[in-house]
Amino acid sequence: MNVLIAEDNKKKSKQIMDFLVNSLNCKNENIVLVENKEDVIDILGEKDFSFLVLDMSLPRYRNDNDDIKHLAGKDVLIYMRHRRKFIPTIVITQHDVFGHHDSQISIDNLRLDLTENFSKFLVGVSGWDSSSEQWKDELSNAFEVCRKK
């Protein structure tokens, strides 16, 4: 099973990778890590994946790690839907609110929006907290759903 992790936070990506390998029996060589929206879209066009772990806030471009877009993960989901790449996907994000001022959206409203618009392949939306086990439970449940397909 090939897994793509789209995450720019080093601590978070390490915890996710360690959990996939040590608790869900993924092999390191089957996991690809990318850190920006541009690389996610490029690799989705080049390689097949069975599962995607997606951050909502990613840099837009590979050469500009300071250009973080709060809903770049949603842009990736839109791309996947338009290209009919229905890869089981879990969003794991560390933010409770996205956007700025009048365009802010809470994680609960984002969860409702994503679930409604990407139900063909979205298998979960989880908040990430390095000290919590909840994201691990949600990742494990989403991964098991993927394995059964």
C-alpha positions as CSV (number, residue, x, y, z in Angstrom):
1,M,0.0,0.0,0.0
2,N,1.5,3.3,-1.1
3,V,0.9,6.2,1.2
4,L,1.4,9.9,0.4
5,I,1.8,12.4,3.3
6,A,1.4,16.0,2.4
7,E,2.8,17.9,5.4
8,D,5.2,20.8,5.9
9,N,5.6,20.6,9.7
10,K,8.6,18.3,10.4
11,K,7.5,17.3,13.9
12,K,4.0,16.4,12.7
13,S,5.2,14.5,9.6
14,K,7.6,12.5,11.7
15,Q,4.9,11.5,14.2
16,I,2.5,10.5,11.4
17,M,5.2,8.5,9.6
18,D,6.3,6.8,12.9
19,F,2.7,5.9,13.6
20,L,2.1,4.5,10.1
21,V,5.2,2.4,10.3
22,N,5.2,1.3,13.9
23,S,1.4,1.0,14.6
24,L,-0.2,0.4,11.2
25,N,2.6,-1.8,9.7
26,C,3.4,0.4,6.7
27,K,6.8,0.0,5.1
28,N,9.0,3.1,5.0
29,E,9.7,2.5,1.3
30,N,5.9,2.7,0.6
31,I,5.6,6.2,2.2
32,V,6.2,9.4,0.2
33,L,6.4,12.7,2.0
34,V,5.9,16.0,0.2
35,E,5.8,19.5,1.8
36,N,3.9,21.8,-0.5
37,K,0.8,21.9,-2.8
38,E,2.8,22.0,-6.0
39,D,4.6,18.7,-5.2
40,V,1.4,17.0,-4.1
41,I,-0.2,17.8,-7.4
42,D,2.9,16.7,-9.4
43,I,3.3,13.4,-7.6
44,L,-0.4,12.6,-7.9
45,G,0.0,12.8,-11.6
46,E,3.1,10.5,-11.6
47,K,2.4,7.8,-9.1
48,D,-0.6,5.8,-7.7
49,F,-1.4,6.0,-4.0
50,S,-3.7,3.9,-1.9
51,F,-4.0,6.5,0.9
52,L,-3.3,10.2,1.5
53,V,-2.7,12.0,4.7
54,L,-3.2,15.7,3.9
55,D,-2.5,18.9,5.8
56,M,-4.9,21.8,5.2
57,S,-2.2,24.5,5.4
58,L,0.7,24.0,3.1
59,P,3.1,26.2,1.2
60,R,1.9,26.7,-2.4
61,Y,5.2,26.2,-4.2
62,R,8.2,24.1,-3.6
63,N,10.7,27.0,-3.6
64,D,8.7,29.3,-1.3
65,N,8.1,27.7,2.1
66,D,7.0,31.1,3.5
67,D,4.0,31.3,1.1
68,I,1.6,29.1,3.2
69,K,-2.0,29.0,2.1
70,H,-4.4,28.2,4.8
71,L,-6.6,26.1,2.6
72,A,-4.1,24.6,0.2
73,G,-5.2,21.2,1.2
74,K,-8.7,22.0,0.0
75,D,-7.1,23.1,-3.3
76,V,-5.6,19.6,-3.5
77,L,-8.9,18.0,-2.8
78,I,-10.5,20.0,-5.6
79,Y,-7.8,19.0,-8.0
80,M,-8.3,15.3,-7.0
81,R,-12.0,15.6,-7.6
82,H,-11.6,17.2,-11.0
83,R,-9.1,14.6,-12.1
84,R,-11.2,11.7,-10.6
85,K,-8.3,10.7,-8.3
86,F,-10.5,9.2,-5.6
87,I,-7.7,8.2,-3.2
88,P,-9.0,7.6,0.4
89,T,-7.9,10.8,2.2
90,I,-7.7,11.9,5.8
91,V,-7.1,15.5,6.6
92,I,-5.0,16.0,9.8
93,T,-4.6,19.6,10.7
94,Q,-3.2,21.5,13.7
95,H,-5.3,24.6,13.3
96,D,-8.8,25.3,14.8
97,V,-9.5,28.3,12.5
98,F,-8.5,28.9,8.8
99,G,-8.3,32.0,6.8
100,H,-8.3,35.6,7.8
101,H,-10.9,38.1,9.2
102,D,-14.1,37.8,7.2
103,S,-13.1,34.6,5.4
104,Q,-12.4,32.6,8.6
105,I,-13.7,29.1,8.9
106,S,-13.6,26.9,12.0
107,I,-12.4,23.3,11.9
108,D,-16.0,22.1,12.6
109,N,-17.4,24.1,9.6
110,L,-14.5,23.0,7.5
111,R,-15.2,19.4,8.4
112,L,-18.8,19.8,7.3
113,D,-17.8,21.5,4.0
114,L,-15.1,18.9,3.2
115,T,-17.4,16.0,4.1
116,E,-20.2,17.3,1.9
117,N,-18.0,18.2,-1.1
118,F,-15.5,15.3,-1.1
119,S,-17.5,12.4,0.2
120,K,-16.3,10.1,-2.6
121,F,-12.8,9.9,-1.1
122,L,-12.5,11.8,2.1
123,V,-12.5,9.4,5.0
124,G,-11.8,11.8,7.9
125,V,-10.9,15.2,9.2
126,S,-8.9,15.2,12.4
127,G,-7.2,17.8,14.6
128,W,-3.6,17.2,15.4
129,D,-2.1,17.8,18.8
130,S,1.3,16.2,19.5
131,S,0.3,15.3,23.0
132,S,-3.1,13.8,22.1
133,E,-3.9,10.3,21.0
134,Q,-7.2,11.2,19.2
135,W,-5.5,11.9,15.8
136,K,-3.9,8.5,16.0
137,D,-7.2,6.8,16.6
138,E,-8.8,8.7,13.7
139,L,-5.9,7.9,11.4
140,S,-6.0,4.3,12.4
141,N,-9.8,4.1,11.7
142,A,-9.4,5.9,8.3
143,F,-6.5,3.6,7.3
144,E,-8.5,0.5,8.2
145,V,-11.4,1.7,6.0
146,C,-8.9,2.1,3.2
147,R,-7.5,-1.4,3.7
148,K,-10.9,-3.0,3.5
149,K,-11.6,-1.4,0.1
